[in-house]
């Protein structure tokens, strides 16, 4: 009888240990999922488009970025506000004066528009590299995206190559799958000011603009660097 009781007791102990281990594993998995959720929330709460400035451009060359001419203090990052919603529109519907904003977000119906400035507040001639990078896309929504970049009143509209390998009408193809464009600005003198306006929309006339894109998301950023950085 005592042996039987002992065997039963050991079995109960093993079951308790197993349940305890399973509970610990479950808790750890839940904590991991929570961390992933929070990390994803932080990323997506930053909006569709952000601007980052290499600190070397400020500390060694005196360049600053800002979206409010009344506040030119050093900022390493700026964020554009998201439109209320993104649905496909035509480029013909966009206002002609999108680059006339005094700065900040000035979104319209289903498009993102954001104006900011790069200024040389230092005492020496400098240069800088800029690049617009796609770092997250869901549902291939970038197939029908348009990214228009104004610099000092002149603009270029960028888009992915069509499925036939041909550039979309009135656009310049992305330089790479995840790189919209890279530019080098030289001889940026003290007091020089570059005004940028970024406009992003989903082009309804694009053949890739289909119902399959519904629910898609995208994230872009524009980097300003002191030198060319090989990705």
C-alpha positions in Angstrom: 0.0 0.0 0.0 2.8 2.4 0.9 4.5 1.8 -2.4 1.3 2.6 -4.3 0.8 5.8 -2.3 4.4 6.7 -3.0 4.0 6.1 -6.8 0.8 8.2 -6.8 2.6 11.0 -4.9 5.5 11.1 -7.3 3.1 11.2 -10.3 1.2 14.1 -8.8 4.5 15.9 -8.2 5.6 15.4 -11.8 2.3 16.6 -13.1 2.6 19.7 -10.9 6.1 20.4 -12.2 4.9 19.9 -15.8 2.0 22.3 -15.3 4.3 24.8 -13.7 6.8 24.7 -16.6 4.0 25.0 -19.1 2.6 28.0 -17.2 6.1 29.7 -17.3 6.4 29.0 -21.0 3.0 30.5 -21.6 3.7 33.6 -19.6 7.0 34.1 -21.5 5.2 33.7 -24.8 2.6 36.2 -23.8 5.3 38.7 -22.7 7.1 38.2 -26.0 3.8 38.9 -27.9 3.2 42.0 -25.8 6.7 43.3 -26.5 6.2 42.7 -30.3 2.8 44.4 -30.1 4.3 47.4 -28.4 7.2 47.6 -30.7 4.9 47.5 -33.7 2.7 50.1 -32.2 5.6 52.5 -31.7 6.8 52.0 -35.3 3.3 52.6 -36.8 2.4 55.4 -34.5 5.2 57.4 -36.1 3.2 57.8 -39.3 3.8 57.1 -42.9 6.8 59.5 -43.4 9.6 60.8 -41.2 12.8 62.8 -41.7 16.1 62.1 -40.0 19.2 64.2 -39.8 22.7 62.8 -39.3 24.0 64.5 -36.1 27.3 65.1 -37.9 25.6 67.5 -40.2 24.6 69.6 -37.2 27.6 69.3 -35.0 30.3 69.7 -37.6 28.6 71.7 -40.4 25.7 73.5 -38.7 22.9 72.1 -40.8 19.4 71.9 -39.2 16.1 70.6 -40.3 12.8 72.1 -39.2 9.2 72.4 -40.2 8.5 75.6 -38.3 10.5 78.7 -39.4 9.9 80.1 -35.9 11.7 77.1 -34.3 15.1 76.3 -35.8 16.4 74.4 -32.8 18.3 71.1 -33.6 16.1 68.1 -34.1 17.3 64.7 -35.2 13.9 63.6 -36.5 10.7 65.1 -37.8 7.4 63.3 -38.3 4.7 64.0 -40.9 1.0 63.7 -39.8 -1.0 60.9 -41.5 -4.0 61.9 -43.6 -7.4 60.9 -42.2 -7.4 58.1 -44.8 -5.6 56.9 -47.9 -7.7 56.0 -50.9 -6.7 56.2 -54.6 -6.9 59.6 -56.2 -5.7 61.0 -59.5 -2.6 63.3 -59.8 -5.0 65.6 -61.7 -6.8 66.3 -58.4 -3.8 67.6 -56.6 -3.6 71.3 -55.9 -1.0 73.3 -58.0 0.3 75.2 -55.0 1.4 72.2 -52.7 4.9 73.7 -52.3 3.5 77.1 -51.1 3.1 75.9 -47.5 5.0 77.7 -44.7 5.9 74.4 -43.2 4.6 71.3 -41.5 1.7 68.9 -42.5 -0.9 70.2 -45.0 -2.5 67.0 -46.0 -5.5 66.9 -48.3 -8.2 64.3 -49.1 -6.4 61.0 -49.4 -2.8 62.4 -49.9 0.0 63.3 -47.6 1.7 66.7 -48.0 4.5 67.8 -45.7 6.9 70.8 -46.0 10.2 71.2 -44.1 13.5 73.1 -44.5 17.2 72.3 -44.5 19.3 75.3 -43.6 23.1 75.9 -43.2 23.4 77.8 -39.9 27.1 77.2 -39.7 30.1 79.2 -40.9 31.4 77.0 -43.7 30.4 75.7 -47.1 29.0 72.2 -46.7 27.3 69.5 -48.7 24.9 66.7 -47.9 23.4 63.5 -49.2 19.7 62.9 -49.1 17.8 59.7 -49.7 14.2 58.5 -49.5 13.9 54.9 -48.3 11.0 52.5 -48.2 11.4 50.4 -45.0 8.0 48.7 -44.7 5.3 47.7 -47.2 2.3 45.6 -46.6 0.1 44.2 -49.5 2.4 45.6 -52.2 0.7 48.9 -51.8 3.9 50.6 -53.2 3.0 49.2 -56.6 0.6 52.1 -57.1 2.2 54.8 -54.9 3.5 58.1 -56.1 6.1 60.1 -54.2 6.5 63.7 -55.4 9.5 65.6 -54.0 9.7 69.4 -54.4 13.0 71.1 -53.8 12.9 74.9 -54.0 9.8 74.9 -56.2 11.0 72.2 -58.7 9.5 68.7 -58.3 10.0 65.1 -59.6 7.4 62.4 -59.2 8.7 58.9 -58.4 7.0 55.5 -58.9 7.9 51.8 -59.1 8.3 50.4 -62.6 5.2 49.0 -64.0 4.7 45.2 -64.2 5.8 45.4 -67.8 9.1 46.9 -66.8 8.3 50.3 -68.2 8.2 53.6 -66.2 4.8 54.9 -65.3 3.7 58.0 -67.2 5.3 61.3 -66.0 7.3 59.5 -63.3 10.9 58.6 -62.6 11.4 55.0 -61.5 12.6 54.2 -58.0 16.4 53.7 -58.0 16.0 50.4 -56.2 13.2 48.3 -54.8 13.6 50.0 -51.4 15.2 53.2 -52.5 13.1 55.9 -54.1 16.0 58.4 -54.8 19.4 59.5 -53.6 20.7 63.0 -54.2 23.9 64.9 -53.5 23.7 68.6 -52.7 27.0 70.4 -53.0 28.3 73.9 -52.1 25.6 74.5 -49.6 26.8 77.8 -48.3 26.2 79.5 -44.8 22.7 80.9 -44.9 21.5 78.7 -47.8 18.1 77.3 -47.4 16.5 74.3 -49.1 12.7 74.0 -49.0 11.3 70.5 -49.4 7.7 69.4 -49.9 6.9 65.7 -49.9 3.6 64.6 -51.4 2.5 60.9 -51.3 -0.6 59.4 -52.8 -2.0 56.2 -54.3 -2.5 56.8 -58.0 -5.9 55.6 -59.2 -4.9 55.4 -62.9 -2.0 53.0 -62.2 -2.8 49.5 -63.6 -1.5 48.0 -60.3 -4.1 50.0 -58.3 -6.5 47.1 -57.7 -8.7 45.8 -54.9 -5.8 43.7 -53.8 -4.1 46.7 -52.3 -7.0 47.3 -49.9 -5.6 47.1 -46.3 -2.1 47.8 -47.4 0.3 50.0 -45.5 3.6 51.7 -46.1 6.4 53.5 -44.3 9.0 55.9 -45.8 11.8 58.0 -44.3 14.1 60.6 -45.7 17.6 60.7 -44.5 20.0 63.6 -44.6 23.6 62.4 -44.2 27.1 64.0 -44.1 28.4 61.4 -46.6 27.3 58.7 -48.9 26.5 55.5 -47.0 26.5 52.2 -48.8 23.4 50.3 -47.8 
